[in-house]
Amino acid sequence: MIIKERTMNGLPVVSLSGKLDIFSKNAFKETAEKYTDAKSKGLILDFQGVTFLDSVGFGALVVLARTFLKLKGRIIIVNPQDQVKTLLCEMHMEKMIPMYATDDQFSTFSEL
């Protein structure tokens, strides 16, 4: 997995490429912890390059979302590929983590 970090509208964005699975979970977790440790109010996960998500990756997303909720913040997913979006929707993840088809859809919001 390739992980890149940037900001958009003043919020941190973590762009992921590859598989979010048992083998990449630790790298994802370490990156995400930077923002929870800093008590960031939000995090944007750009899933444009995510081609596969297994149960371990799904669990990592749930833990991250719950951590942000405890911090009174939240995360969102932008640009999910159809296969990954379908899986997340089947697991009703959109109730915990809002999903947006494009960065432009999210950019209308001033903050998370």
MODELLER restraints for C-alpha pairs under 7 A, 6 or more apart:
rsr = mdl.restraints
at = mdl.atoms
rsr.add(forms.Gaussian(group=physical.xy_distance, feature=features.Distance(at['CA:1:A'], at['CA:16:A']), mean=6.88, stdev=0.5))
rsr.add(forms.Gaussian(group=physical.xy_distance, feature=features.Distance(at['CA:1:A'], at['CA:17:A']), mean=5.54, stdev=0.5))
rsr.add(forms.Gaussian(group=physical.xy_distance, feature=features.Distance(at['CA:1:A'], at['CA:18:A']), mean=4.71, stdev=0.5))
rsr.add(forms.Gaussian(group=physical.xy_distance, feature=features.Distance(at['CA:1:A'], at['CA:19:A']), mean=5.88, stdev=0.5))
rsr.add(forms.Gaussian(group=physical.xy_distance, feature=features.Distance(at['CA:1:A'], at['CA:24:A']), mean=6.01, stdev=0.5))
rsr.add(forms.Gaussian(group=physical.xy_distance, feature=features.Distance(at['CA:2:A'], at['CA:16:A']), mean=5.83, stdev=0.5))
rsr.add(forms.Gaussian(group=physical.xy_distance, feature=features.Distance(at['CA:2:A'], at['CA:17:A']), mean=5.01, stdev=0.5))
rsr.add(forms.Gaussian(group=physical.xy_distance, feature=features.Distance(at['CA:2:A'], at['CA:18:A']), mean=6.55, stdev=0.5))
rsr.add(forms.Gaussian(group=physical.xy_distance, feature=features.Distance(at['CA:3:A'], at['CA:14:A']), mean=6.71, stdev=0.5))
rsr.add(forms.Gaussian(group=physical.xy_distance, feature=features.Distance(at['CA:3:A'], at['CA:15:A']), mean=5.72, stdev=0.5))
rsr.add(forms.Gaussian(group=physical.xy_distance, feature=features.Distance(at['CA:3:A'], at['CA:16:A']), mean=4.85, stdev=0.5))
rsr.add(forms.Gaussian(group=physical.xy_distance, feature=features.Distance(at['CA:3:A'], at['CA:17:A']), mean=6.54, stdev=0.5))
rsr.add(forms.Gaussian(group=physical.xy_distance, feature=features.Distance(at['CA:4:A'], at['CA:14:A']), mean=5.76, stdev=0.5))
rsr.add(forms.Gaussian(group=physical.xy_distance, feature=features.Distance(at['CA:4:A'], at['CA:15:A']), mean=5.09, stdev=0.5))
rsr.add(forms.Gaussian(group=physical.xy_distance, feature=features.Distance(at['CA:4:A'], at['CA:16:A']), mean=6.65, stdev=0.5))
rsr.add(forms.Gaussian(group=physical.xy_distance, feature=features.Distance(at['CA:5:A'], at['CA:13:A']), mean=5.68, stdev=0.5))
rsr.add(forms.Gaussian(group=physical.xy_distance, feature=features.Distance(at['CA:5:A'], at['CA:14:A']), mean=4.68, stdev=0.5))
rsr.add(forms.Gaussian(group=physical.xy_distance, feature=features.Distance(at['CA:5:A'], at['CA:15:A']), mean=6.24, stdev=0.5))
rsr.add(forms.Gaussian(group=physical.xy_distance, feature=features.Distance(at['CA:6:A'], at['CA:12:A']), mean=5.95, stdev=0.5))
rsr.add(forms.Gaussian(group=physical.xy_distance, feature=features.Distance(at['CA:6:A'], at['CA:13:A']), mean=5.17, stdev=0.5))
rsr.add(forms.Gaussian(group=physical.xy_distance, feature=features.Distance(at['CA:6:A'], at['CA:14:A']), mean=6.64, stdev=0.5))
rsr.add(forms.Gaussian(group=physical.xy_distance, feature=features.Distance(at['CA:7:A'], at['CA:13:A']), mean=5.24, stdev=0.5))
rsr.add(forms.Gaussian(group=physical.xy_distance, feature=features.Distance(at['CA:11:A'], at['CA:42:A']), mean=6.76, stdev=0.5))
rsr.add(forms.Gaussian(group=physical.xy_distance, feature=features.Distance(at['CA:11:A'], at['CA:43:A']), mean=6.55, stdev=0.5))
rsr.add(forms.Gaussian(group=physical.xy_distance, feature=features.Distance(at['CA:12:A'], at['CA:43:A']), mean=5.43, stdev=0.5))
rsr.add(forms.Gaussian(group=physical.xy_distance, feature=features.Distance(at['CA:12:A'], at['CA:44:A']), mean=6.20, stdev=0.5))
rsr.add(forms.Gaussian(group=physical.xy_distance, feature=features.Distance(at['CA:13:A'], at['CA:43:A']), mean=6.06, stdev=0.5))
rsr.add(forms.Gaussian(group=physical.xy_distance, feature=features.Distance(at['CA:13:A'], at['CA:44:A']), mean=4.61, stdev=0.5))
rsr.add(forms.Gaussian(group=physical.xy_distance, feature=features.Distance(at['CA:13:A'], at['CA:45:A']), mean=5.83, stdev=0.5))
rsr.add(forms.Gaussian(group=physical.xy_distance, feature=features.Distance(at['CA:13:A'], at['CA:46:A']), mean=6.76, stdev=0.5))
rsr.add(forms.Gaussian(group=physical.xy_distance, feature=features.Distance(at['CA:14:A'], at['CA:44:A']), mean=6.26, stdev=0.5))
rsr.add(forms.Gaussian(group=physical.xy_distance, feature=features.Distance(at['CA:14:A'], at['CA:45:A']), mean=5.03, stdev=0.5))
rsr.add(forms.Gaussian(group=physical.xy_distance, feature=features.Distance(at['CA:14:A'], at['CA:46:A']), mean=5.98, stdev=0.5))
rsr.add(forms.Gaussian(group=physical.xy_distance, feature=features.Distance(at['CA:15:A'], at['CA:45:A']), mean=5.99, stdev=0.5))
rsr.add(forms.Gaussian(group=physical.xy_distance, feature=features.Distance(at['CA:15:A'], at['CA:46:A']), mean=4.46, stdev=0.5))
rsr.add(forms.Gaussian(group=physical.xy_distance, feature=features.Distance(at['CA:15:A'], at['CA:47:A']), mean=6.35, stdev=0.5))
rsr.add(forms.Gaussian(group=physical.xy_distance, feature=features.Distance(at['CA:16:A'], at['CA:46:A']), mean=6.19, stdev=0.5))
rsr.add(forms.Gaussian(group=physical.xy_distance, feature=features.Distance(at['CA:16:A'], at['CA:47:A']), mean=5.68, stdev=0.5))
rsr.add(forms.Gaussian(group=physical.xy_distance, feature=features.Distance(at['CA:16:A'], at['CA:49:A']), mean=5.78, stdev=0.5))
rsr.add(forms.Gaussian(group=physical.xy_distance, feature=features.Distance(at['CA:16:A'], at['CA:50:A']), mean=5.98, stdev=0.5))
rsr.add(forms.Gaussian(group=physical.xy_distance, feature=features.Distance(at['CA:17:A'], at['CA:49:A']), mean=3.98, stdev=0.5))
rsr.add(forms.Gaussian(group=physical.xy_distance, feature=features.Distance(at['CA:17:A'], at['CA:50:A']), mean=4.89, stdev=0.5))
rsr.add(forms.Gaussian(group=physical.xy_distance, feature=features.Distance(at['CA:18:A'], at['CA:49:A']), mean=5.96, stdev=0.5))
rsr.add(forms.Gaussian(group=physical.xy_distance, feature=features.Distance(at['CA:18:A'], at['CA:50:A']), mean=4.91, stdev=0.5))
rsr.add(forms.Gaussian(group=physical.xy_distance, feature=features.Distance(at['CA:18:A'], at['CA:51:A']), mean=5.51, stdev=0.5))
rsr.add(forms.Gaussian(group=physical.xy_distance, feature=features.Distance(at['CA:18:A'], at['CA:52:A']), mean=6.93, stdev=0.5))
rsr.add(forms.Gaussian(group=physical.xy_distance, feature=features.Distance(at['CA:19:A'], at['CA:50:A']), mean=5.77, stdev=0.5))
rsr.add(forms.Gaussian(group=physical.xy_distance, feature=features.Distance(at['CA:19:A'], at['CA:51:A']), mean=5.65, stdev=0.5))
rsr.add(forms.Gaussian(group=physical.xy_distance, feature=features.Distance(at['CA:19:A'], at['CA:52:A']), mean=4.67, stdev=0.5))
rsr.add(forms.Gaussian(group=physical.xy_distance, feature=features.Distance(at['CA:19:A'], at['CA:53:A']), mean=6.08, stdev=0.5))
rsr.add(forms.Gaussian(group=physical.xy_distance, feature=features.Distance(at['CA:20:A'], at['CA:50:A']), mean=6.89, stdev=0.5))
rsr.add(forms.Gaussian(group=physical.xy_distance, feature=features.Distance(at['CA:20:A'], at['CA:52:A']), mean=6.14, stdev=0.5))
rsr.add(forms.Gaussian(group=physical.xy_distance, feature=features.Distance(at['CA:20:A'], at['CA:53:A']), mean=4.98, stdev=0.5))
rsr.add(forms.Gaussian(group=physical.xy_distance, feature=features.Distance(at['CA:20:A'], at['CA:54:A']), mean=6.78, stdev=0.5))
rsr.add(forms.Gaussian(group=physical.xy_distance, feature=features.Distance(at['CA:20:A'], at['CA:57:A']), mean=5.03, stdev=0.5))
rsr.add(forms.Gaussian(group=physical.xy_distance, feature=features.Distance(at['CA:21:A'], at['CA:53:A']), mean=5.78, stdev=0.5))
rsr.add(forms.Gaussian(group=physical.xy_distance, feature=features.Distance(at['CA:21:A'], at['CA:54:A']), mean=5.17, stdev=0.5))
rsr.add(forms.Gaussian(group=physical.xy_distance, feature=features.Distance(at['CA:21:A'], at['CA:56:A']), mean=5.61, stdev=0.5))
rsr.add(forms.Gaussian(group=physical.xy_distance, feature=features.Distance(at['CA:21:A'], at['CA:57:A']), mean=4.62, stdev=0.5))
rsr.add(forms.Gaussian(group=physical.xy_distance, feature=features.Distance(at['CA:22:A'], at['CA:56:A']), mean=5.42, stdev=0.5))
rsr.add(forms.Gaussian(group=physical.xy_distance, feature=features.Distance(at['CA:22:A'], at['CA:57:A']), mean=6.53, stdev=0.5))
rsr.add(forms.Gaussian(group=physical.xy_distance, feature=features.Distance(at['CA:25:A'], at['CA:57:A']), mean=6.08, stdev=0.5))
rsr.add(forms.Gaussian(group=physical.xy_distance, feature=features.Distance(at['CA:25:A'], at['CA:60:A']), mean=6.86, stdev=0.5))
rsr.add(forms.Gaussian(group=physical.xy_distance, feature=features.Distance(at['CA:36:A'], at['CA:68:A']), mean=6.79, stdev=0.5))
rsr.add(forms.Gaussian(group=physical.xy_distance, feature=features.Distance(at['CA:39:A'], at['CA:71:A']), mean=6.58, stdev=0.5))
rsr.add(forms.Gaussian(group=physical.xy_distance, feature=features.Distance(at['CA:41:A'], at['CA:72:A']), mean=6.79, stdev=0.5))
rsr.add(forms.Gaussian(group=physical.xy_distance, feature=features.Distance(at['CA:41:A'], at['CA:73:A']), mean=4.27, stdev=0.5))
rsr.add(forms.Gaussian(group=physical.xy_distance, feature=features.Distance(at['CA:41:A'], at['CA:74:A']), mean=6.57, stdev=0.5))
rsr.add(forms.Gaussian(group=physical.xy_distance, feature=features.Distance(at['CA:42:A'], at['CA:73:A']), mean=5.24, stdev=0.5))
rsr.add(forms.Gaussian(group=physical.xy_distance, feature=features.Distance(at['CA:42:A'], at['CA:74:A']), mean=4.95, stdev=0.5))
rsr.add(forms.Gaussian(group=physical.xy_distance, feature=features.Distance(at['CA:42:A'], at['CA:75:A']), mean=5.42, stdev=0.5))
rsr.add(forms.Gaussian(group=physical.xy_distance, feature=features.Distance(at['CA:42:A'], at['CA:112:A']), mean=5.88, stdev=0.5))
rsr.add(forms.Gaussian(group=physical.xy_distance, feature=features.Distance(at['CA:43:A'], at['CA:74:A']), mean=6.69, stdev=0.5))
rsr.add(forms.Gaussian(group=physical.xy_distance, feature=features.Distance(at['CA:43:A'], at['CA:75:A']), mean=4.72, stdev=0.5))
rsr.add(forms.Gaussian(group=physical.xy_distance, feature=features.Distance(at['CA:43:A'], at['CA:76:A']), mean=6.60, stdev=0.5))
rsr.add(forms.Gaussian(group=physical.xy_distance, feature=features.Distance(at['CA:44:A'], at['CA:75:A']), mean=5.71, stdev=0.5))
rsr.add(forms.Gaussian(group=physical.xy_distance, feature=features.Distance(at['CA:44:A'], at['CA:76:A']), mean=5.09, stdev=0.5))
rsr.add(forms.Gaussian(group=physical.xy_distance, feature=features.Distance(at['CA:44:A'], at['CA:77:A']), mean=5.97, stdev=0.5))
rsr.add(forms.Gaussian(group=physical.xy_distance, feature=features.Distance(at['CA:45:A'], at['CA:76:A']), mean=6.05, stdev=0.5))
rsr.add(forms.Gaussian(group=physical.xy_distance, feature=features.Distance(at['CA:45:A'], at['CA:77:A']), mean=4.74, stdev=0.5))
rsr.add(forms.Gaussian(group=physical.xy_distance, feature=features.Distance(at['CA:45:A'], at['CA:78:A']), mean=6.22, stdev=0.5))
rsr.add(forms.Gaussian(group=physical.xy_distance, feature=features.Distance(at['CA:46:A'], at['CA:77:A']), mean=5.87, stdev=0.5))
rsr.add(forms.Gaussian(group=physical.xy_distance, feature=features.Distance(at['CA:46:A'], at['CA:78:A']), mean=4.94, stdev=0.5))
rsr.add(forms.Gaussian(group=physical.xy_distance, feature=features.Distance(at['CA:46:A'], at['CA:79:A']), mean=5.95, stdev=0.5))
rsr.add(forms.Gaussian(group=physical.xy_distance, feature=features.Distance(at['CA:47:A'], at['CA:77:A']), mean=6.51, stdev=0.5))
rsr.add(forms.Gaussian(group=physical.xy_distance, feature=features.Distance(at['CA:47:A'], at['CA:78:A']), mean=6.03, stdev=0.5))
rsr.add(forms.Gaussian(group=physical.xy_distance, feature=features.Distance(at['CA:47:A'], at['CA:79:A']), mean=5.41, stdev=0.5))
rsr.add(forms.Gaussian(group=physical.xy_distance, feature=features.Distance(at['CA:47:A'], at['CA:80:A']), mean=4.72, stdev=0.5))
rsr.add(forms.Gaussian(group=physical.xy_distance, feature=features.Distance(at['CA:48:A'], at['CA:79:A']), mean=4.72, stdev=0.5))
rsr.add(forms.Gaussian(group=physical.xy_distance, feature=features.Distance(at['CA:48:A'], at['CA:80:A']), mean=5.20, stdev=0.5))
rsr.add(forms.Gaussian(group=physical.xy_distance, feature=features.Distance(at['CA:48:A'], at['CA:81:A']), mean=6.00, stdev=0.5))
rsr.add(forms.Gaussian(group=physical.xy_distance, feature=features.Distance(at['CA:51:A'], at['CA:84:A']), mean=6.92, stdev=0.5))
rsr.add(forms.Gaussian(group=physical.xy_distance, feature=features.Distance(at['CA:52:A'], at['CA:84:A']), mean=6.48, stdev=0.5))
rsr.add(forms.Gaussian(group=physical.xy_distance, feature=features.Distance(at['CA:53:A'], at['CA:84:A']), mean=6.56, stdev=0.5))
rsr.add(forms.Gaussian(group=physical.xy_distance, feature=features.Distance(at['CA:65:A'], at['CA:74:A']), mean=6.35, stdev=0.5))
rsr.add(forms.Gaussian(group=physical.xy_distance, feature=features.Distance(at['CA:65:A'], at['CA:75:A']), mean=6.21, stdev=0.5))
rsr.add(forms.Gaussian(group=physical.xy_distance, feature=features.Distance(at['CA:65:A'], at['CA:96:A']), mean=6.92, stdev=0.5))
rsr.add(forms.Gaussian(group=physical.xy_distance, feature=features.Distance(at['CA:65:A'], at['CA:97:A']), mean=6.86, stdev=0.5))
rsr.add(forms.Gaussian(group=physical.xy_distance, feature=features.Distance(at['CA:68:A'], at['CA:74:A']), mean=4.99, stdev=0.5))
rsr.add(forms.Gaussian(group=physical.xy_distance, feature=features.Distance(at['CA:74:A'], at['CA:112:A']), mean=6.58, stdev=0.5))
rsr.add(forms.Gaussian(group=physical.xy_distance, feature=features.Distance(at['CA:75:A'], at['CA:97:A']), mean=6.06, stdev=0.5))
rsr.add(forms.Gaussian(group=physical.xy_distance, feature=features.Distance(at['CA:76:A'], at['CA:97:A']), mean=5.30, stdev=0.5))
rsr.add(forms.Gaussian(group=physical.xy_distance, feature=features.Distance(at['CA:76:A'], at['CA:98:A']), mean=5.07, stdev=0.5))
rsr.add(forms.Gaussian(group=physical.xy_distance, feature=features.Distance(at['CA:76:A'], at['CA:99:A']), mean=5.87, stdev=0.5))
rsr.add(forms.Gaussian(group=physical.xy_distance, feature=features.Distance(at['CA:77:A'], at['CA:97:A']), mean=6.84, stdev=0.5))
rsr.add(forms.Gaussian(group=physical.xy_distance, feature=features.Distance(at['CA:77:A'], at['CA:98:A']), mean=6.34, stdev=0.5))
rsr.add(forms.Gaussian(group=physical.xy_distance, feature=features.Distance(at['CA:77:A'], at['CA:99:A']), mean=4.72, stdev=0.5))
rsr.add(forms.Gaussian(group=physical.xy_distance, feature=features.Distance(at['CA:77:A'], at['CA:100:A']), mean=6.30, stdev=0.5))
rsr.add(forms.Gaussian(group=physical.xy_distance, feature=features.Distance(at['CA:78:A'], at['CA:99:A']), mean=5.72, stdev=0.5))
rsr.add(forms.Gaussian(group=physical.xy_distance, feature=features.Distance(at['CA:78:A'], at['CA:100:A']), mean=4.73, stdev=0.5))
rsr.add(forms.Gaussian(group=physical.xy_distance, feature=features.Distance(at['CA:78:A'], at['CA:101:A']), mean=5.79, stdev=0.5))
rsr.add(forms.Gaussian(group=physical.xy_distance, feature=features.Distance(at['CA:78:A'], at['CA:102:A']), mean=5.73, stdev=0.5))
rsr.add(forms.Gaussian(group=physical.xy_distance, feature=features.Distance(at['CA:78:A'], at['CA:103:A']), mean=6.08, stdev=0.5))
rsr.add(forms.Gaussian(group=physical.xy_distance, feature=features.Distance(at['CA:79:A'], at['CA:100:A']), mean=6.38, stdev=0.5))
rsr.add(forms.Gaussian(group=physical.xy_distance, feature=features.Distance(at['CA:79:A'], at['CA:101:A']), mean=4.83, stdev=0.5))
rsr.add(forms.Gaussian(group=physical.xy_distance, feature=features.Distance(at['CA:79:A'], at['CA:102:A']), mean=4.99, stdev=0.5))
rsr.add(forms.Gaussian(group=physical.xy_distance, feature=features.Distance(at['CA:79:A'], at['CA:103:A']), mean=6.90, stdev=0.5))
rsr.add(forms.Gaussian(group=physical.xy_distance, feature=features.Distance(at['CA:80:A'], at['CA:101:A']), mean=6.56, stdev=0.5))
rsr.add(forms.Gaussian(group=physical.xy_distance, feature=features.Distance(at['CA:100:A'], at['CA:106:A']), mean=6.41, stdev=0.5))
